[in-house]
Amino acid sequence: MTMLTLAPEYIRAIAPYQPGKPVAELAREMGLDPATIVKLASNENPLGMGPKARAAVEKEIADLARYPDGNGFELKAKIAEKYQVASEQIVLGNGSNDVLELIAHAFLQAGDTAVYAEYAFAVYPLATQAMGATGICVKALDYGHDLDAMRAAILPSTKIVWIANPNNPTGTLARPGDLIEFLELCPSHVLVVLDEAYTEFLPAAKRSDSIAWLKRFPNLIVVRTFSKAFGLAGLRVGFALASPEIIDMLNRVRQAFNVNSLAQAAATAALDDEEFLQASVRVNNQGMQQITDAFRQLGISFIESAGNFVTFHCGDARMLNQFMLERGVIVRPLAGYGMPNSLRVSIGLPAENARFIEVLQQAMND
Ligand SMILES: *Cc1c(COP(=O)(O)O)cnc(C)c1O
């Protein structure tokens, strides 16, 4: 007997999440100066954190010997005000990843199934499998969610449908009307998790009014994060909005102090920093233009993206990835998503995008 056999079979079967390579790790491996490395691998905000969030963190440092507010009173009050929901409709997480796991924890057990799309965010199969439940992976339609097929895939054992909108890593976007139709036709005892990690980047016309839908659909859970447009990935904070009954269940499996005090203070301040949010969107739009223009010029095909990243096709992605790493550019391989011929690049600052494009050009001339 080895220690491995102590873990349940469904845990041993999990393939761990592969995060983007940290700058320090690449610097060590390649003997590069970290200051010259461009990391466009984890969809982080290239502007860093906003000034209001930074000021809030600096102020909060004085109280770090204390436990954080386990109920996140101020952050929930701010979220409630901003999104017009009751505090009882909010659960906070150590990143939205934590929230996704709380949902799986509270509602899934062995024998249950959960539906997600091919190429959808990798955390959905992981969170499902970690509970001993079974994932139902529905073939993608043009790299996006095939909502009709996902509805058809729902079984009597299905407890959750996971939807990322926009989806990571493909950047595909479902139309609001199609999502409403999905919710109308979905059995009311199936939870629909709408993960909107990139919603702030969308133009108003393309954004789903998903929070308003909560009134109509008590089985809907809307998940948001501070990691992307708000620029707080390192602090780890996200939240879910849902009916008070669902939130009550999520709170039962939540660690009492799952969101640290720096994260709570920063997120509360970030929600008031409209200027920073707009700057983030502007930088993203310009960078998306810069990178996709280069793809077109170089004849590289890519998936039109509504997020702060874009997936492009490149033949042997492993080789191109290695070529880029050796030159200090970190992008995201997608072999784990079943896309061995594609890479995902996050939108950076103009100079970072330019460096990525330069190395891509070199690779094509090589
Ligand atoms: C980045 C991302 C998240 C999670 O981010 P956290 O940092 O855990 O808040 C969730 N869903 C999708 C689709 C993402 O791309």
The ligand as an SDF file (V2000), in Angstrom:
LIG
                    3D

 15 15  0  0  0  0  0  0  0  0999 V2000
   -9.7190   34.0950  -13.8930 C   0  0  0  0  0  0  0  0  0  0  0  0
  -11.0430   33.4010  -13.8560 C   0  0  0  0  0  0  0  0  0  0  0  0
  -11.7020   33.1440  -12.6580 C   0  0  0  0  0  0  0  0  0  0  0  0
  -11.1400   33.1930  -11.3010 C   0  0  0  0  0  0  0  0  0  0  0  0
  -10.3870   34.0860  -10.8630 O   0  0  0  0  0  0  0  0  0  0  0  0
  -10.1070   34.2970   -9.3160 P   0  0  0  0  0  0  0  0  0  0  0  0
   -8.7760   34.9180   -9.3710 O   0  0  0  0  0  0  0  0  0  0  0  0
  -10.1320   32.9910   -8.6070 O   0  0  0  0  0  0  0  0  0  0  0  0
  -11.1970   35.2050   -8.8630 O   0  0  0  0  0  0  0  0  0  0  0  0
  -12.9390   32.5510  -12.6840 C   0  0  0  0  0  0  0  0  0  0  0  0
  -13.5290   32.2400  -13.8350 N   0  0  0  0  0  0  0  0  0  0  0  0
  -12.9340   32.4660  -15.0040 C   0  0  0  0  0  0  0  0  0  0  0  0
  -13.6430   32.0980  -16.2420 C   0  0  0  0  0  0  0  0  0  0  0  0
  -11.6660   33.0310  -15.0500 C   0  0  0  0  0  0  0  0  0  0  0  0
  -11.0570   33.1890  -16.2150 O   0  0  0  0  0  0  0  0  0  0  0  0
  1  2  1  0
  2  3  1  0
  2 14  2  0
  3  4  1  0
  3 10  2  0
  4  5  1  0
  5  6  1  0
  6  7  2  0
  6  8  1  0
  6  9  1  0
 10 11  1  0
 11 12  2  0
 12 13  1  0
 12 14  1  0
 14 15  1  0
M  END
$$$$
